[in-house]
Amino acid sequence: MEKLCLRFKDISVSEKMLYSLFLITIGIGYLFALTHMYYTHQMRDGKAGMSVDDVMIAYYGSQDQTRLGSAINGGPMESNLKSSVDRDTILRWLATDKTPRDFKSTIAPILDRDCVICHSPQINPSLPDLTNYEGVMDVASSKAAPLPGLVKVSHIHLFGIAFILLFVGRIFIYCEMSTSLKRVIIVIPFISMLIDTLSWFITRSYPSFAYVVIASGALMGLSMGVQILISLYQMWFEQGKLTLSASQQATLSQYQTCVIRYAKCFLMRGYANFCQYTPIIWRNIKIALIYIAQKIADIIKTFRR
């Protein structure tokens, strides 16, 4: 016997609302993730905006700037320093022999004041340790991204994104379309995610692989976005019109009645509070204005004397 698969037309309004809110939340969250990535990687090359060079520096390192120098000179950590003088002091130290004595007398006080609040192994083990000379020296060179850090970030990335793609893809299965096309759209983001993560490690040795990082990440986001948009459209619209069964329309009508009732209650209560407290607020404002005017008049009289 052929197995019958559910489609969006077969599920209830409550399920559609649940799935829709989940997909919308995931979409908004992904936009915030892109924004975070932009602010994290931008200006690593010293130029405004985000470019392929920024991604290369993030994983391969830079021959012109150290990781610490890139972070504080136009990078994401520059705003944490109290002044540009502190930034220039650290950059001058990075351009010298970087001796422990100069670090202890000049650099450590700045880092302890502005950076250690986050860059401490007790507070955030995933960030570089800036509490001592050895930890600072790890980011005071043009070395590539540390392998242990990449391993830690990659396994968190794979676990987290995999669950998101699982739930988004599970909802997408309800769509009506070619089975072959549906399978391709479901598989693409998983493959792109794996290629993206593996490319981080390859970019540490071959900076040109940053193009693969960008392309695979963009493909994953695009394919996930396609699943979200198609699911939302087929969930609520068919041939450009909102389609609901008789029972679904009745359920939706009940929700609308409930929302309207609470909205009216809220507006009426708000209007009553407005009528009750507006005269009191206005009276206090007039008293304050009269008091200020009297004080100003007293000051003017004092100067005239």
Contacts in CASP RR format, 6 or more apart in sequence:
PFRMAT RR
TARGET T0000
AUTHOR 0000-0000-0000
METHOD contacts of the structure
MODEL  1
MEKLCLRFKDISVSEKMLYSLFLITIGIGYLFALTHMYYTHQMRDGKAGM
SVDDVMIAYYGSQDQTRLGSAINGGPMESNLKSSVDRDTILRWLATDKTP
RDFKSTIAPILDRDCVICHSPQINPSLPDLTNYEGVMDVASSKAAPLPGL
VKVSHIHLFGIAFILLFVGRIFIYCEMSTSLKRVIIVIPFISMLIDTLSW
FITRSYPSFAYVVIASGALMGLSMGVQILISLYQMWFEQGKLTLSASQQA
TLSQYQTCVIRYAKCFLMRGYANFCQYTPIIWRNIKIALIYIAQKIADII
KTFRR
5 173 0 8 1.000
6 174 0 8 1.000
7 174 0 8 1.000
7 175 0 8 1.000
7 176 0 8 1.000
8 16 0 8 1.000
8 174 0 8 1.000
8 175 0 8 1.000
8 176 0 8 1.000
8 231 0 8 1.000
8 234 0 8 1.000
8 235 0 8 1.000
9 238 0 8 1.000
9 243 0 8 1.000
9 245 0 8 1.000
11 19 0 8 1.000
11 174 0 8 1.000
12 248 0 8 1.000
12 251 0 8 1.000
13 244 0 8 1.000
13 248 0 8 1.000
13 251 0 8 1.000
13 252 0 8 1.000
13 255 0 8 1.000
14 251 0 8 1.000
16 235 0 8 1.000
16 236 0 8 1.000
19 171 0 8 1.000
19 231 0 8 1.000
19 235 0 8 1.000
20 232 0 8 1.000
20 235 0 8 1.000
20 236 0 8 1.000
22 167 0 8 1.000
22 171 0 8 1.000
23 168 0 8 1.000
23 171 0 8 1.000
23 228 0 8 1.000
23 231 0 8 1.000
23 232 0 8 1.000
24 228 0 8 1.000
24 232 0 8 1.000
26 164 0 8 1.000
26 167 0 8 1.000
26 168 0 8 1.000
26 224 0 8 1.000
26 228 0 8 1.000
27 225 0 8 1.000
27 228 0 8 1.000
30 221 0 8 1.000
30 224 0 8 1.000
30 225 0 8 1.000
38 49 0 8 1.000
38 50 0 8 1.000
39 76 0 8 1.000
40 76 0 8 1.000
41 50 0 8 1.000
41 54 0 8 1.000
41 55 0 8 1.000
41 58 0 8 1.000
41 76 0 8 1.000
42 48 0 8 1.000
42 49 0 8 1.000
42 50 0 8 1.000
42 54 0 8 1.000
42 75 0 8 1.000
42 76 0 8 1.000
43 49 0 8 1.000
43 50 0 8 1.000
43 54 0 8 1.000
43 74 0 8 1.000
43 75 0 8 1.000
44 53 0 8 1.000
44 54 0 8 1.000
44 57 0 8 1.000
44 58 0 8 1.000
44 62 0 8 1.000
44 65 0 8 1.000
44 70 0 8 1.000
44 71 0 8 1.000
44 75 0 8 1.000
45 51 0 8 1.000
45 53 0 8 1.000
45 54 0 8 1.000
45 57 0 8 1.000
45 62 0 8 1.000
45 70 0 8 1.000
46 65 0 8 1.000
46 70 0 8 1.000
46 73 0 8 1.000
46 74 0 8 1.000
46 75 0 8 1.000
47 53 0 8 1.000
52 210 0 8 1.000
52 211 0 8 1.000
52 214 0 8 1.000
55 203 0 8 1.000
55 210 0 8 1.000
55 213 0 8 1.000
55 214 0 8 1.000
56 203 0 8 1.000
56 207 0 8 1.000
56 208 0 8 1.000
56 210 0 8 1.000
57 65 0 8 1.000
57 70 0 8 1.000
58 145 0 8 1.000
59 144 0 8 1.000
59 145 0 8 1.000
59 150 0 8 1.000
59 200 0 8 1.000
59 203 0 8 1.000
59 204 0 8 1.000
59 207 0 8 1.000
59 210 0 8 1.000
59 213 0 8 1.000
60 144 0 8 1.000
60 145 0 8 1.000
60 203 0 8 1.000
60 204 0 8 1.000
60 205 0 8 1.000
60 206 0 8 1.000
60 207 0 8 1.000
60 210 0 8 1.000
61 67 0 8 1.000
61 142 0 8 1.000
61 143 0 8 1.000
61 144 0 8 1.000
61 145 0 8 1.000
61 207 0 8 1.000
62 70 0 8 1.000
62 142 0 8 1.000
63 142 0 8 1.000
64 142 0 8 1.000
65 73 0 8 1.000
65 142 0 8 1.000
66 94 0 8 1.000
66 139 0 8 1.000
66 140 0 8 1.000
66 141 0 8 1.000
66 142 0 8 1.000
67 128 0 8 1.000
67 139 0 8 1.000
67 140 0 8 1.000
67 141 0 8 1.000
67 142 0 8 1.000
67 143 0 8 1.000
68 90 0 8 1.000
68 94 0 8 1.000
68 136 0 8 1.000
68 139 0 8 1.000
68 140 0 8 1.000
69 90 0 8 1.000
69 91 0 8 1.000
69 94 0 8 1.000
71 77 0 8 1.000
71 78 0 8 1.000
71 139 0 8 1.000
72 78 0 8 1.000
72 81 0 8 1.000
72 87 0 8 1.000
72 90 0 8 1.000
72 91 0 8 1.000
73 87 0 8 1.000
73 91 0 8 1.000
77 115 0 8 1.000
78 87 0 8 1.000
80 114 0 8 1.000
80 115 0 8 1.000
81 87 0 8 1.000
81 90 0 8 1.000
81 110 0 8 1.000
81 114 0 8 1.000
82 113 0 8 1.000
82 114 0 8 1.000
86 110 0 8 1.000
86 114 0 8 1.000
89 106 0 8 1.000
89 107 0 8 1.000
89 110 0 8 1.000
90 107 0 8 1.000
90 110 0 8 1.000
93 102 0 8 1.000
93 103 0 8 1.000
93 106 0 8 1.000
93 107 0 8 1.000
94 140 0 8 1.000
96 102 0 8 1.000
98 137 0 8 1.000
98 140 0 8 1.000
100 133 0 8 1.000
103 133 0 8 1.000
103 136 0 8 1.000
104 133 0 8 1.000
107 136 0 8 1.000
108 133 0 8 1.000
111 119 0 8 1.000
111 130 0 8 1.000
111 131 0 8 1.000
111 136 0 8 1.000
112 131 0 8 1.000
115 130 0 8 1.000
116 130 0 8 1.000
116 131 0 8 1.000
117 123 0 8 1.000
118 124 0 8 1.000
118 127 0 8 1.000
119 127 0 8 1.000
119 128 0 8 1.000
119 129 0 8 1.000
119 130 0 8 1.000
119 131 0 8 1.000
120 129 0 8 1.000
120 130 0 8 1.000
120 131 0 8 1.000
121 129 0 8 1.000
121 131 0 8 1.000
126 149 0 8 1.000
126 152 0 8 1.000
126 153 0 8 1.000
128 135 0 8 1.000
128 136 0 8 1.000
128 138 0 8 1.000
128 139 0 8 1.000
129 135 0 8 1.000
129 136 0 8 1.000
129 138 0 8 1.000
130 136 0 8 1.000
130 139 0 8 1.000
138 146 0 8 1.000
144 204 0 8 1.000
144 205 0 8 1.000
145 200 0 8 1.000
145 204 0 8 1.000
147 201 0 8 1.000
147 204 0 8 1.000
150 200 0 8 1.000
150 201 0 8 1.000
150 204 0 8 1.000
154 197 0 8 1.000
154 200 0 8 1.000
154 201 0 8 1.000
157 193 0 8 1.000
157 197 0 8 1.000
158 193 0 8 1.000
158 194 0 8 1.000
158 197 0 8 1.000
161 193 0 8 1.000
161 220 0 8 1.000
162 190 0 8 1.000
162 193 0 8 1.000
164 224 0 8 1.000
165 189 0 8 1.000
165 190 0 8 1.000
165 193 0 8 1.000
165 224 0 8 1.000
168 224 0 8 1.000
168 227 0 8 1.000
168 228 0 8 1.000
168 231 0 8 1.000
169 186 0 8 1.000
169 227 0 8 1.000
171 227 0 8 1.000
171 231 0 8 1.000
172 182 0 8 1.000
172 185 0 8 1.000
172 186 0 8 1.000
172 227 0 8 1.000
172 230 0 8 1.000
172 231 0 8 1.000
173 182 0 8 1.000
173 186 0 8 1.000
174 231 0 8 1.000
174 234 0 8 1.000
174 235 0 8 1.000
175 182 0 8 1.000
175 230 0 8 1.000
175 231 0 8 1.000
175 234 0 8 1.000
176 234 0 8 1.000
177 230 0 8 1.000
185 223 0 8 1.000
185 226 0 8 1.000
185 227 0 8 1.000
186 227 0 8 1.000
188 219 0 8 1.000
188 220 0 8 1.000
188 223 0 8 1.000
189 219 0 8 1.000
189 220 0 8 1.000
189 221 0 8 1.000
189 223 0 8 1.000
189 224 0 8 1.000
189 227 0 8 1.000
192 216 0 8 1.000
192 217 0 8 1.000
192 219 0 8 1.000
192 220 0 8 1.000
192 221 0 8 1.000
192 223 0 8 1.000
193 216 0 8 1.000
193 217 0 8 1.000
193 220 0 8 1.000
195 212 0 8 1.000
195 216 0 8 1.000
196 212 0 8 1.000
196 213 0 8 1.000
196 216 0 8 1.000
196 217 0 8 1.000
196 220 0 8 1.000
199 209 0 8 1.000
199 210 0 8 1.000
199 212 0 8 1.000
199 213 0 8 1.000
199 216 0 8 1.000
200 213 0 8 1.000
202 209 0 8 1.000
202 212 0 8 1.000
203 209 0 8 1.000
203 210 0 8 1.000
203 212 0 8 1.000
203 213 0 8 1.000
236 242 0 8 1.000
236 243 0 8 1.000
237 243 0 8 1.000
244 252 0 8 1.000
END
